[in-house]
Amino acid sequence: MKGLPAPVDQVKRCGGPTLVALGYTTIPEQPLPPSSSPLAERNSWMKLQSHSPKRLTSATSSLRRFQGHRAHGSLCMEMSRLWGPIVALLLGCWLPSFLCQTTPPAQDGKIKFRLAGYPRKHNEGRVEVLYQGEWGTICDDDFTLANAMVLCRQLGFVSATAWSHSAKYGAGTGKIWLDNVICSGTESSIEKCHSRGWGNSDCTHDEDAGIVCKDERLPGFVDSNIIEMQVDENRLKEVRLRPLSSGAAAKLPINEGVVEVKYKEGWAQICSVGWKVKNSRVVCGMMGFPSEKAGARASHSGSGPYRIHSVSCTGHEVHLSACNMEFVKPNSSYPCAGGGPSVVSCVPGPQFTQSRSQKRKLRLGLLAAKVRLRGGARAGEGRVEVLKGTQWGTVCDDRWNLLSASVVCRELGFGSAKEALTGARMGQGMGPIYMNEVQCSGNERMLWDCPHKTITSEDCNHVEDASVKCNVPYMAFEKTIRLSGGRTRVEGRVEVLAATGNATKTWGLICGDGWTVREAMVVCRQLGLTYASSGLRETWYWDSSNVTEMVLSGVKCTGNEMTLADCRHDRSVSCRRAGAQFSAGVICTDTASDLILNALLVEQSAYIEDRPLHLLYCAAEENCLSKSAARANWPYGHRRLLRFSSQIHNIGRADFRPKLGRHSWVWHECHRHYHSMEVFTNYDLLDLNGTKVADGHKASFCLEDTECQEGVSKRYECANFGEQGITVGCWDVYRHDIDCQWIDITDVKPGNYILQVIINPNFDVAESDFTNNGVRCNCKYDGNRVWLHKCHFGGSFSDEEEKKFEHYPGQHNNQIS
């Protein structure tokens, strides 16, 4: 490019790396670069147009200083040869050191990045940096695609596709941490790039840099984009409700009390003068409650110390620190004249209320709710799904923020939103995407009341599903359960605090008989951890504590309970095997897989085949035929098979791997393959009463990545005794024409039935959600042909529609209609 100073590569040849460090911008001699100019040079010209006169003057003066040295390329090369070493030596003596330094590492070692602003997708936005406990931005001076490459990798994406200047995604707040950042693109961290140093900038937030990353995640990268409340820790580090009486303190949750904030080594109060119900709404939301009690007033009793007064909230804030307030001066004589400590009274959600009648009434209201959370490890978190008509669908994360997330949380009986998550952080949904660019004001009672756009296939896909983490009341669930003997705090033998006959409580063990990963899921949730990796029936390899008595047996959970106390168990302890080594144990983990079957493919691919017996010897060996096949006149005759294809997606956050390693896989000589899971899928044909009239099963002889979403690489392949599994964002296909991909219906009479397919039926492998593992279809069989319709996976229909599915016309008498 013509003009001065020269492009970066030419500057380096001319012995002028100091120009790069000075942050000068290229200045073309013509109004616009020719169409053949690189995109970076055009961006440089556009950026210059938007710069302040201060920067233009600085760049122009630099042009004049160096104009004589760049009259011609050959002269430049000659000057570089003669003067380069001298100029570099002289400039090295007087040039301020901050202009040529590598960005120093964060002092506390805690540096984080996130994308923010709007409108944006989950893989683009304003770059924000957490340094020394404070979020800030990066100035766009000297910003290039190479900088974006480094930042995208730190955010967990494989690369960058573009960058933006002049606060395209809106102006940020706080400090501008970095300026004049120059990377080569190969650095492992932005800290290794050249810059002015932390906090040294002459920019405004109108110059905040943004990036667009390629929508492909780095393998194994867990964290995704999170939109969270930025709390000024110097103002309000912690907020709590102090019960009004000692008796109230013994009852959980604490939904009424004096509002106190952490101050120095103790707690301080908020003056009640001017306290409004909107302030109470914000505090209740922080404490995990959906609303405040109507007519609740601040108390004028009690005494300080007082830290804050004149609090004024709009009621939409998700944290008290976002409200306007004043801090009491240290030497104030009357810190709360005419008032007292502020008191709030909150209404608990249905999961946390103590009144049985109120709990029943509120739960009935939740059953009619048109929003739900799926895929989360704890109460109050998950992927947001909304009900439209009779089918559930997801919400796209464009413009997703804390206000909209808080409407979801309060609608479900929780408090305000703690985090609004984008990029399918709680796993990808299946089926329709109903809402996009949701923009709630905070006053709405339901998410459907918020302004939003409808979806077209070009707008969003399920990698952009929105999620939330809500504030929930503190219930002290973790104080009645613990893990012992494990190598880390997230694994061990499960011990529970159980009541004894003399009105005391003691720690005891849980019998391992029948213990599964579903019970382990509840244990991990109760402990405040995340997902379960394993539920162990024997724990002999963990060090035993002095706790040896079994106090629980026969524990059976669905996996959705908040505590083990909510699960079924034996009235009296009955354990087949005595000894602590046969007690239950768990291993918890941060992520989990989630398998789901493509219901539409099952419906579209179903057909009947009459297959000769002489082709079914291997299938008979693997028990893929009905019992009557043993009495057939082999090898003559045939079996009638209901065939269909299965496409199994992993929509979770971790790869689905067989429970057993390769050393434990079973070789089947007839089909000449290994089974990594003896039963991977069950196929059942049911009548109206739920009675099984025919069945089949599929061993996982080859779990692999058949196909993957765009940007996701295959990791598992069965060839050459390879590793088996299903990668996140990939799917495994069992075609209709392979052995055992059927139900033997030779003995089934014509009629109407329900076809049921269940993946991972024995819960051998942990998943974040087992409710979507089954697919059910209405099945009509006339003796020669078969039709499937209304195929759907678990939880995709409303409760009312699911009841209609059970009783469609003609099924009552099990005859064709």
QUIDA-V768429 format. One line per field, one symbol per residue. phi: phi as a letter, one per 40 degrees, with the letter a starting at -180 (. if undefined). burial: # if it has 24 or more other C-alpha atoms within 12 Angstrom, else .. A space follows every 50 residues. Layout:
phi = ???
burial = ???
This chain:
phi = .chbccddccdcccgbccccccgcbcbccbdbcccccccccccccccccc ccddcccccccccccbcccbcaccccccccccbdcccccccccbcdcccb bcdcccccgbbbbabagacaccbaiccbbcbfgbcabbccdgcbccccdc cccccgbcabbaabbffdcgccbgcbcbafcbbchbccacccccachcgb abcbccbccbbbcccaccdgcccbcbbbcccccccbcababcdcaccccc bbccbaiccbbcafcbbbbbcccgcbcccccccccccgbcabccgcbccb bgaccbbbafcbbcgcccacccccabcccdbccbcacgbaccbbbbbccc cbcccccccccccccccccbaabbgccbcgaiccbbcbgbbcabbcccgc acccccccccccgbccccabbbgfcbgccbgcbcbafcbcchcccbcccc dabcbbcccabccbccbabccbccbfdccbaabbgccbcbaiccbbcbcb cbgbbacabbcccgcbccccdccccccgcbcccabbcbbcccdccccbcc baagcbbchbccacccccaccbcabcbchccbccbbbcacbacacacccc cdccbcabbcbdcccbccccccfcbcccccccccccgabcbcbacbbbcb bcbaccbdcccccbcbcbcccfacbcbcbcabbbbbcccgccbaaaabcc cacaccabcdgbccbbacdffccbibcdgbabbbcccbcgcabcbdcccd ibbbcbbbcfccfcbcbcaccbcbbbbcbbbbgbbbbbafcacdgcbcdc ccccccbcdgccbfbcb
burial = #.######.##..###############...........######.##.. #...#...##.##.....##.....#..##...#.............### ####......#####################..################# #######################.#########.#...############ #################....#########....##.#####.#...... ..###########...##########################...####. ..#####################...##......##..############ ###........#...#..####################..########## ################################################.# .........################.##.######....#########.. ......#################################..#.#..#### ##############..#.#.....#....##################### ###.#####.#.#..##.##.#####..#........############# #########.....#........###############....######## #########..#####.#....############.#..########.#.# ###############################....#############.. .#..##.#..#..#...
